[in-house]
Amino acid sequence: MKKTGAQILVDTLLYEGVEVAFGIPGGSVIPLFDVLYESPLKFILCAHEQGAAHAADGYARASGKVGVCIATSGPGATNLVTGIATAYMDSSPVVAITGQVKTHLIGNDAFQEADTTGITRPVTKHNYLVNDVRELAKTLREAFYIAGTGRPGPVVVDVPLDVSLAECDATIPDKLSLSGYKPKYDGNPRQIQRAADVINEAKQPVLYAGGGVISSGASDELREIARRIGIPVTTTLLGLGCFPEDDPLSLGMLGMHGTAYANYAVQSADLIIAVGARFDDRVTGDVKTFAPKAKIIHIDIDPASISKSIPVDIPVVGDAKRIFAELGKLVKPVDRKDWLEKVNKWKESHPLGYEPDGLKPQYVVQQIHEVTRGEAIICTEVGQNQMWAAQFYTYTMPRSFISSGGLGTMGFGFPASIGAQIAKPDSIVFDIAGDGSFQMNVQELATAVKCNVPVKVAILNNGYLGMVRQWQELFFNRRYSCTRLDGAPNFVKLAEAYGAAGFLVERTEDVRPTLERALEIDKPVIIDFRVSPEENVYPMVPAGKAIDEMIGGLA
Amino acid sequence: MADSEKEHRHVFTALVENKAGVLAHVSGLFSSRGFNIDSLAVGETENPQFSRMTIAARGDEQILEQIIKQLRKLIYVIKVQDVTPADHVERDLILIRVNAEPHRRQDISQIAHIFRANIVDIAQQDLIIELTGNESKIEALIKLLRPYGIKEVARTGTVAMLRGKK
């Protein structure tokens, strides 16, 4: 039976098990939306394509499934780019389907034409321009396969209007053959043995776990190994939740705004076991000074991550879950009482903290943790709010912390929280926001209200682009150039204008009751917390320093 | 400079899908990752489904390793080899338009002869020399012709292939 490209496209999405897609229609995707009109696929109409891309990303990170967004050609596609780049930097599986002008018009500067594959090439795992309707089903299936396997990432499929309209006898291929893409899942047994030998001999080892542990679903294995053989675990920002932070072996986050004890432990370690992490500059500080005494084992599914910024002694390429399963058979409990005592002393002497004068952002985050009993999904914006959310909420489950780590995209958290809430309708979903970041995708309030997505937005409102202000304070002689956010709206009225609920909190004692009230409201809620304007994120490793050269927040 | 001392030139061959956009993926990778590329040559292989690219690039050990790994990550790239350490053949084709007033043609023609280069065009004031060879041979010819006045140069970039097992 002949089908149009648009029909084939939607059929293939359903074949891939897609339940929800986010986006906005436009000229070159009208045939596609015509098919969606009576399709079981739930389409979430967003207010801006950037919001759609972040929502698809948030959906993917909360569920582990591939997130899907759809936009039209030209500006629709270019508006997706920040969202695609965000997903790329954080290895999040997203398929972005974009309309394109008719094939005979490509390159002609046609109306709403942009070179989407050209623009997105550096920020995608792969991309396609589909020239022939007969290739469409296969291409889409490849896109999902590539996005969701190996080191996940976004894939763009650009579909010209005439391809959507063309008809062909369509069958969705059930087998794919991609000769240039064969992710390696099993670790080399010899490398695993070498790693195990080094681990068994290490006196001061630290596990350094990143987002790869979460995407591989290896949290249980990580926990099992760490506890059985007694190795402290620090995580990256994106790794938060992959190891329970209430475990005595947890060191919390490391790096620029990590805990002092995580950074001290890494700098004193004789072995770093990196898993699904990529030695980002925010983690290592000055690379020449990072973990100076340590041998480094690096377990990662992406061979290109290995020895990219830090030379690695024992690389193990493959899937963290499978490698842990093998490694677990070879590593033995070793008595490292001295090391663990040393680490615990650092934990006692250098806890995270803040001065409790006035309404403090850290206190708000702690209270969110308490009222949600640590069971919420926390999305964040970027900047100070993100770091406080990382530091002062205790994450115990994978996929409970969703944040733009690599690209650092302000405006990510709110649309991502909508995607996360749609993926996990029974969870409490918070967006811990700043007043600056929130305003970057505030238009998605319309989406949240219209689709009954009851996300809670906690704005840590300090009236500044706070992280930049902090740098200006510390390194630019308090010259607050363009960081004061005058002209912010009344967030309570703004929420109400969209049909959401809004609260203003100015006193510490109102934090808890307002949060509790917000949780009882079954619609989006915005809480404007007027926090101390010049509160800083500490500890902090200044740029170019070693990670144990922290300033602030140290006892 | 200390940095350039650690830099080596390596030649990579990559078997890639013969599809639109492949060259953009490869060249884009080099520009977005800041890798230095000396030359890139591409053409269809014995199987029209695939093309072979030969890429000459420069960098220290770590960068050269990254180049291979990043190339391998590209979906359209099927196989990448660094042929530099192995026994291999490298060839580059160059066309040189050199100043050649009638009284100098003889000298130039002799140089070309010694290099086993061909003179493929003669005009009033210049001639075109074609030479195939490895990089050092081509550089040597350029050096010798420079005093006569080189007007134009066109090069294919290096192509390379491993020698067969003897």
Interface residues (C-beta under 8 A of the other chain):
Chain A: T117 G118 R121 P122 K125 H126 L129 N131 I146 L178 S179 G180 Y181 D302 P303 A304 I306 S307 K308 P311
Chain B: V16 E17 A20 G21 A24 H25 G28 S32 Q62 E65 Q66 K69 Q70 R72 K73 L74 I75 Y76 V77 I78
